[in-house]
């Protein structure tokens, strides 16, 4: 038997409109050197983001197989994608319900023996090579041509790679699975009402159903979702209210601190997880120090968990230094990836990508231009992060240093509020909100957008 031949496939797909002009890209990588062995991309016409992502996966697996046609069962492929949907469905952890996805998943599964392929979700920032290829393909389609490998510059923008085995799941057994399951069930139930919850607006037309369009970083809406699974009574109905249960013990108290200002904050520019990852400004550093003084005076914070983005890590470090605590990083707390809109104002996006912006405002399932992240996807990963943290720190007070979208999502889910509730929340830089989570799955919002420590 020949020795196993191992390669890595990174794949991506995008749609400018969802559905709209779409394309995919994939690269096959030597895991020993990090060097690309093959690239493929294609403009596929009008399609959704998910269809394009699956097409990218199929193309990447096919390219890996074509490179080593004689390897047979000895070929091992590790797929890395920033599509949580594709990774979880192909790994067998999520059911495939959408009729357009089932044949694509079957095609992907048929390229190589299932035992030869493993899957790993990665942040979009680590999938830039495939993302560039997908955007090159979409650009080519816009110009009436197909992508050509000889003209590609995607490899020049690819980050240096260190390919390792997928990290083990952290936290109590089953907490991520349970959280994701609840999120998916609620999302599926909510999508039937999407047409009424997210009316389509013509560009420039006044919105009579909600306040003016939100500033960048202030999400327009997400899909409804339960904050947890309440304890069942003997009669089989969920018990809520003051007299619903015996003493459940101290809740996990999540203190939600938005990061301090960056240079982009006062200009109200889209600043998510797919852009330049700006540092705190001088004003932002001062806000972080005042927050640190506030928490040091209270003496209640026992743990600190932060988004991986620099502005949050710097804010968290200021507090941790005063409290003598370590900072844990949770990828689920990062801000929305705003795709091609990163660094732009809302007005600039409306001017350049009017149709994409209209579609994005109309549906939580639509991602920003260039393969960004939809608010439905954000809600799923934030809910999963919440469940991990609540399970790990039951009965403790945890400071979560994060961003506008995750904080608003956590508050909305705790309230069991509809998506339009997000229009009625304001979150200032370095503001504090608090949500308590009890053992039966119920939650209580105790504070929202407190900035008294900054005065």
Phi and psi in degrees as a GROMACS rama.xvg file:
@    title "Ramachandran Plot"
@    xaxis  label "Phi"
@    yaxis  label "Psi"
@TYPE xy
-72.7897  154.632  UNK-2
-67.6428  149.112  UNK-3
-64.1286  136.901  UNK-4
-106.522  119.348  UNK-5
-108.011  134.795  UNK-6
-139.314  162.819  UNK-7
-114.314  137.102  UNK-8
-115.247  124.764  UNK-9
-109.933  128.46  UNK-10
-136.811  154.208  UNK-11
-157.4  162.799  UNK-12
-151.802  157.09  UNK-13
-151.772  159.884  UNK-14
-139.276  129.264  UNK-15
-92.6571  78.753  UNK-16
141.327  -32.924  UNK-17
48.024  71.3443  UNK-18
-81.2866  156.605  UNK-19
-178.756  -171.845  UNK-20
-55.1923  124.755  UNK-21
-130.994  157.434  UNK-22
-158.785  166.602  UNK-23
-134.215  164.77  UNK-24
-148.273  149.184  UNK-25
-151.287  149.158  UNK-26
-136.14  137.65  UNK-27
-100.254  131.18  UNK-28
-125.138  141.071  UNK-29
-79.1442  114.838  UNK-30
-67.7279  -21.1268  UNK-31
-74.3358  -35.254  UNK-32
-113.68  -17.8895  UNK-33
78.6248  6.0882  UNK-34
-84.7796  141.116  UNK-35
-71.3363  134.889  UNK-36
-100.723  -28.2584  UNK-37
-159.468  148.409  UNK-38
-126.716  146.817  UNK-39
-148.118  145.867  UNK-40
-157.929  156.659  UNK-41
-160.599  140.464  UNK-42
-84.7217  127.303  UNK-43
-115.787  14.6308  UNK-44
81.43  -152.242  UNK-45
-83.4638  124.419  UNK-46
-160.35  173.659  UNK-47
-90.1754  167.452  UNK-48
-57.2413  -44.8507  UNK-49
-65.6528  -40.1024  UNK-50
-61.1131  -44.6878  UNK-51
-63.4017  -37.9756  UNK-52
-65.7177  -42.6863  UNK-53
-65.0454  -39.2379  UNK-54
-63.3702  -36.4019  UNK-55
-63.9013  -41.3544  UNK-56
-62.0578  -47.4014  UNK-57
-59.2189  -43.6551  UNK-58
-65.2196  -40.1677  UNK-59
-65.8426  -44.0419  UNK-60
-63.7384  -40.2583  UNK-61
-65.1251  -38.2884  UNK-62
-66.0309  -39.0866  UNK-63
-64.7612  -42.2011  UNK-64
-64.7652  -40.1314  UNK-65
-66.3103  -29.8374  UNK-66
-67.4204  -32.9688  UNK-67
-130.181  67.6717  UNK-68
-64.837  -21.7734  UNK-69
-97.2352  0.498401  UNK-70
-71.6107  -31.3123  UNK-71
59.2074  -134.83  UNK-72
-71.1554  -7.84943  UNK-73
-80.7225  -9.83322  UNK-74
-78.2899  128.635  UNK-75
-119.319  126.319  UNK-76
-121.245  125.931  UNK-77
-106.723  113.056  UNK-78
-91.7226  131.931  UNK-79
-122.379  120.501  UNK-80
-140.19  154.753  UNK-81
-95.2895  8.69003  UNK-82
-91.4159  105.378  UNK-83
-61.2415  -37.2637  UNK-84
-59.193  -52.9521  UNK-85
-64.5631  -44.2064  UNK-86
-61.759  -46.3116  UNK-87
-70.233  -38.5506  UNK-88
-68.7168  -43.8352  UNK-89
-71.8433  -23.4524  UNK-90
-80.8552  -9.0789  UNK-91
86.2181  7.59579  UNK-92
-88.6588  -25.356  UNK-93
-115.905  139.986  UNK-94
-73.7329  148.99  UNK-95
-100.043  108.503  UNK-96
-104.694  -30.7991  UNK-97
-71.5786  129.789  UNK-98
-62.5536  -27.2666  UNK-99
-74.7666  -23.814  UNK-100
-85.3241  -30.7501  UNK-101
-59.4975  -49.864  UNK-102
-66.274  -32.0675  UNK-103
-68.5138  -41.8991  UNK-104
-63.361  -38.4252  UNK-105
-64.572  -41.0222  UNK-106
-61.7803  -42.9119  UNK-107
-64.2805  -40.6568  UNK-108
-68.7574  -22.5101  UNK-109
-87.4116  -11.9507  UNK-110
-65.6032  -44.5191  UNK-111
-134.902  157.825  UNK-112
-56.451  136.324  UNK-113
-53.7496  -32.3814  UNK-114
-70.8257  -12.4867  UNK-115
-90.7398  -8.44808  UNK-116
-122.352  131.837  UNK-117
-120.948  158.188  UNK-118
-128.517  145.92  UNK-119
-143.467  131.374  UNK-120
-81.7758  137.321  UNK-121
-130.774  153.725  UNK-122
-62.8298  153.413  UNK-123
-57.9389  -32.8507  UNK-124
-63.0069  -23.0114  UNK-125
-92.9168  1.65822  UNK-126
-118.942  31.2009  UNK-127
-67.152  -33.6899  UNK-128
-61.2933  -52.6003  UNK-129
-65.2218  -37.4242  UNK-130
-61.6755  -42.3516  UNK-131
-63.092  -41.8964  UNK-132
-61.2609  -43.7631  UNK-133
-62.2493  -41.1708  UNK-134
-70.1468  -34.603  UNK-135
-61.4053  -40.8228  UNK-136
-64.2749  -42.4477  UNK-137
-66.3063  -37.8667  UNK-138
-63.0534  -40.5664  UNK-139
-63.3414  -44.181  UNK-140
-61.7268  -36.9672  UNK-141
-61.1908  -34.2173  UNK-142
-90.5878  7.2524  UNK-143
78.2002  27.5314  UNK-144
-139.898  174.921  UNK-145
-103.792  158.095  UNK-146
-64.8596  140.883  UNK-147
-123.881  129.474  UNK-148
-60.2317  -34.9872  UNK-149
-66.3616  -21.8702  UNK-150
-98.8986  -1.13972  UNK-151
-74.5368  139.744  UNK-152
-119.123  14.3037  UNK-153
-60.0617  -37.7161  UNK-154
-63.7283  -27.6994  UNK-155
-69.1504  -27.4632  UNK-156
-96.1033  -0.852469  UNK-157
-72.8042  139.852  UNK-158
-73.1519  157.463  UNK-159
-63.3606  140.271  UNK-160
-113.285  138.823  UNK-161
-125.622  103.34  UNK-162
-90.7734  121.182  UNK-163
-130.346  173.359  UNK-164
-66.8588  151.554  UNK-165
-57.6892  139.068  UNK-166
-67.9894  149.265  UNK-167
-69.8312  153.088  UNK-168
-67.1299  131.176  UNK-169
-98.9209  155.88  UNK-170
98.3277  176.754  UNK-171
-60.5339  142.621  UNK-172
-56.1288  131.374  UNK-173
86.8686  -9.1402  UNK-174
-69.0227  -38.6158  UNK-175
-67.7612  -41.0292  UNK-176
-63.341  -45.5361  UNK-177
-64.0121  -43.3295  UNK-178
-63.8053  -45.0248  UNK-179
-64.8626  -36.5508  UNK-180
-63.5606  -44.3251  UNK-181
-63.8198  -40.6777  UNK-182
-62.6551  -45.4963  UNK-183
-64.5918  -40.6505  UNK-184
-62.638  -43.1729  UNK-185
-69.1513  -39.129  UNK-186
-62.9188  -43.4067  UNK-187
-62.6175  -40.8984  UNK-188
-66.8573  -30.9594  UNK-189
-80.256  -26.7719  UNK-190
-66.6407  -21.5763  UNK-191
-64.9276  -23.453  UNK-192
-99.7851  13.016  UNK-193
-61.8984  -35.5124  UNK-194
-63.7344  -33.8521  UNK-195
-87.5721  -28.225  UNK-196
-78.2834  -26.851  UNK-197
-129.959  73.9625  UNK-198
-65.1597  142.573  UNK-199
-79.7819  131.491  UNK-200
-110.009  140.926  UNK-201
-71.7735  144.934  UNK-202
-54.9924  128.039  UNK-203
85.7395  -9.98051  UNK-204
-77.3755  143.992  UNK-205
-68.7141  143.32  UNK-206
-95.0952  113.187  UNK-207
-91.4533  -2.63434  UNK-208
-102.612  -8.33633  UNK-209
-158.248  166.108  UNK-210
-62.6961  176.746  UNK-211
-58.218  159.999  UNK-212
-54.6188  141.366  UNK-213
-70.9436  155.289  UNK-214
-71.0688  156.922  UNK-215
-51.6585  136.159  UNK-216
88.6138  -11.2717  UNK-217
-107.447  95.7639  UNK-218
-63.0632  146.803  UNK-219
-72.6943  -39.7241  UNK-220
-173.106  158.144  UNK-221
-135.743  175.16  UNK-222
-81.3597  150.556  UNK-223
-67.2309  149.579  UNK-224
-160.408  144.254  UNK-225
-73.2866  151.24  UNK-226
-80.2027  -12.1991  UNK-227
172.131  -170.116  UNK-228
-112.492  101.169  UNK-229
-61.5734  151.155  UNK-230
-62.5683  142.179  UNK-231
-90.2259  142.932  UNK-232
-82.4143  175.911  UNK-233
-61.9597  -28.106  UNK-234
-81.7421  -5.17935  UNK-235
91.2837  7.41317  UNK-236
-105.348  146.73  UNK-237
-62.073  137.338  UNK-238
-98.8246  126.859  UNK-239
-135.928  167.203  UNK-240
100.919  176.046  UNK-241
-65.0141  -35.7408  UNK-242
-101.762  23.3313  UNK-243
-80.0763  -21.056  UNK-244
-158.13  161.231  UNK-245
-68.304  176.972  UNK-246
-57.0614  121.747  UNK-247
-95.4902  2.64036  UNK-248
83.6768  -179.882  UNK-249
-68.2884  139.558  UNK-250
-77.4064  165.99  UNK-251
-81.5148  114.567  UNK-252
-98.876  115.989  UNK-253
-98.7795  111.476  UNK-254
-93.5323  115.488  UNK-255
-100.617  108.854  UNK-256
-107.49  117.24  UNK-257
-74.2682  144.141  UNK-258
-61.5737  162.067  UNK-259
-72.0456  173.515  UNK-260
-63.063  148.649  UNK-261
-116.159  -178.804  UNK-262
-64.0119  -23.8809  UNK-263
-84.3474  -21.0435  UNK-264
-61.9229  -52.731  UNK-265
-67.7273  -20.1217  UNK-266
-87.3  -0.860677  UNK-267
53.2486  51.648  UNK-268
-99.6264  147.636  UNK-269
-58.5929  124.15  UNK-270
-141.446  92.6257  UNK-271
-112.452  -145.987  UNK-272
-98.1213  2.54155  UNK-273
-109.873  9.76812  UNK-274
-105.68  -138.699  UNK-275
-85.8106  -5.6782  UNK-276
54.2265  63.493  UNK-277
-68.6501  154.983  UNK-278
-87.5254  170.197  UNK-279
-66.0271  144.5  UNK-280
-79.7341  176.968  UNK-281
-59.3797  -39.9429  UNK-282
-65.2799  -42.3936  UNK-283
-62.8352  -38.3017  UNK-284
-65.5806  -38.2218  UNK-285
-64.5828  -39.1619  UNK-286
-63.7784  -39.9053  UNK-287
-64.0248  -38.9367  UNK-288
-67.1857  -38.7609  UNK-289
-68.6269  -35.8596  UNK-290
-64.2731  -39.7423  UNK-291
-62.0114  -42.5992  UNK-292
-62.228  -40.5104  UNK-293
-61.9284  -48.7454  UNK-294
-70.4608  -30.8732  UNK-295
-65.743  -37.7091  UNK-296
-69.9275  -36.176  UNK-297
-71.4084  -42.3642  UNK-298
68.6174  24.9639  UNK-299
-103.217  -23.3772  UNK-300
-72.1828  128.899  UNK-301
-110.68  -22.8373  UNK-302
-142.269  154.626  UNK-303
-131.484  128.855  UNK-304
-127.679  136.269  UNK-305
-129.601  152.507  UNK-306
-60.9682  152.353  UNK-307
-75.0927  -10.0827  UNK-308
-74.2001  148.827  UNK-309
-57.1639  -42.8227  UNK-310
-62.891  -32.6259  UNK-311
-78.0162  -41.5914  UNK-312
-61.2701  -38.5056  UNK-313
-68.1698  -40.248  UNK-314
-64.7654  -44.7453  UNK-315
-63.7663  -37.8449  UNK-316
-64.1536  -36.371  UNK-317
-62.9093  -42.7231  UNK-318
-70.5695  -44.788  UNK-319
-60.0815  -36.9399  UNK-320
-63.2331  -35.2103  UNK-321
-78.187  -31.1677  UNK-322
-95.1944  -10.9957  UNK-323
69.5703  34.0969  UNK-324
-112.921  157.994  UNK-325
-86.4399  160.103  UNK-326
-114.134  123.394  UNK-327
-94.7326  146.689  UNK-328
-106.456  133.802  UNK-329
-127.536  117.544  UNK-330
-59.4198  -27.7775  UNK-331
-66.3082  -14.5154  UNK-332
-92.5181  2.41025  UNK-333
-71.1294  161.087  UNK-334
-74.1783  163.208  UNK-335
-55.3944  143.013  UNK-336
-85.5637  113.868  UNK-337
-92.8149  13.2253  UNK-338
57.8168  -132.15  UNK-339
-70.9705  -8.4312  UNK-340
-85.9788  -7.10904  UNK-341
-55.3628  130.315  UNK-342
86.6774  -6.89327  UNK-343
-96.9712  156.55  UNK-344
-82.6504  166.562  UNK-345
-59.944  -40.4904  UNK-346
-64.053  -38.6585  UNK-347
-66.8183  -38.2116  UNK-348
-64.7993  -43.1822  UNK-349
-61.4607  -37.1792  UNK-350
-70.8209  -38.5578  UNK-351
-92.4334  -33.2514  UNK-352
-133.173  53.1934  UNK-353
-57.6657  -46.8091  UNK-354
-65.9361  -42.8406  UNK-355
-63.5554  -39.4415  UNK-356
-65.1377  -42.3131  UNK-357
-60.8035  -43.719  UNK-358
-64.7584  -38.7733  UNK-359
-65.4004  -42.2867  UNK-360
-69.2262  -23.1618  UNK-361
-86.3197  -18.8447  UNK-362
-149.016  135.129  UNK-363
-71.9058  -12.2482  UNK-364
-87.4105  -6.64598  UNK-365
-91.6449  131.908  UNK-366
-94.3786  155.842  UNK-367
-61.1971  165.814  UNK-368
-53.3012  139.264  UNK-369
86.535  19.0542  UNK-370
80.4827  35.3644  UNK-371
-73.2639  -155.545  UNK-372
-116.977  127.766  UNK-373
-74.6245  159.392  UNK-374
-69.7515  -25.0966  UNK-375
-64.6765  -41.6793  UNK-376
-65.4408  -40.1455  UNK-377
-61.3344  -43.5073  UNK-378
-61.319  -38.6612  UNK-379
-65.3718  -47.8856  UNK-380
-73.1795  -32.2667  UNK-381
-67.3853  -41.8473  UNK-382
-62.6878  -39.4228  UNK-383
-66.2447  -40.1952  UNK-384
-64.2502  -42.3766  UNK-385
-56.5527  -46.8158  UNK-386
-64.5004  -39.1154  UNK-387
-60.5123  -47.4728  UNK-388
-69.4003  -42.9464  UNK-389
-62.536  -39.6734  UNK-390
-68.3918  -39.9706  UNK-391
-71.1884  -36.1335  UNK-392
-117.34  39.1423  UNK-393
-55.167  130.161  UNK-394
80.6223  3.56536  UNK-395
-115.311  164.904  UNK-396
-103.361  118.799  UNK-397
-118.705  128.085  UNK-398
-88.8471  119.158  UNK-399
-104.221  116.51  UNK-400
-98.7501  111.46  UNK-401
-149.334  -150.93  UNK-402
-125.782  179.609  UNK-403
-59.2494  -54.2144  UNK-404
-61.2311  -49.3245  UNK-405
-60.184  -40.5364  UNK-406
-65.8721  -48  UNK-407
-60.3745  -38.7327  UNK-408
-64.7786  -45.0586  UNK-409
-61.6923  -40.9447  UNK-410
-67.321  -45.9415  UNK-411
-61.8097  -43.2426  UNK-412
-65.0032  -37.9368  UNK-413
-63.8546  -35.8321  UNK-414
-79.6613  -17.0577  UNK-415
65.3388  30.7264  UNK-416
-86.3146  154.417  UNK-417
-72.2594  167.311  UNK-418
-56.9984  -36.0481  UNK-419
-65.0673  -12.341  UNK-420
-61.471  -26.435  UNK-421
-66.9214  -24.4361  UNK-422
-67.2853  -18.6002  UNK-423
-107.445  19.1895  UNK-424
-117.977  133.814  UNK-425
-114.968  134.111  UNK-426
-129.621  108.434  UNK-427
-81.1283  160.932  UNK-428
-59.5093  135.682  UNK-429
63.2915  22.024  UNK-430
-79.3807  161.626  UNK-431
-121.714  132.788  UNK-432
-129.682  158.828  UNK-433
-140.46  134.305  UNK-434
-132.515  131.596  UNK-435
-104.645  135.886  UNK-436
-118.756  125.106  UNK-437
-96.6169  167.077  UNK-438
-65.8177  -22.208  UNK-439
-89.4471  3.76543  UNK-440
96.3268  -10.5693  UNK-441
-76.2368  157.226  UNK-442
-137.15  157.523  UNK-443
-138.008  122.971  UNK-444
-83.6761  122.88  UNK-445
-110.582  -17.5426  UNK-446
-159.817  146.41  UNK-447
-144.409  124.97  UNK-448
55.8031  44.9719  UNK-449
-78.5179  124.124  UNK-450
-122.457  17.1788  UNK-451
-63.0694  -27.5981  UNK-452
-72.2428  -11.7176  UNK-453
-94.3414  -6.34855  UNK-454
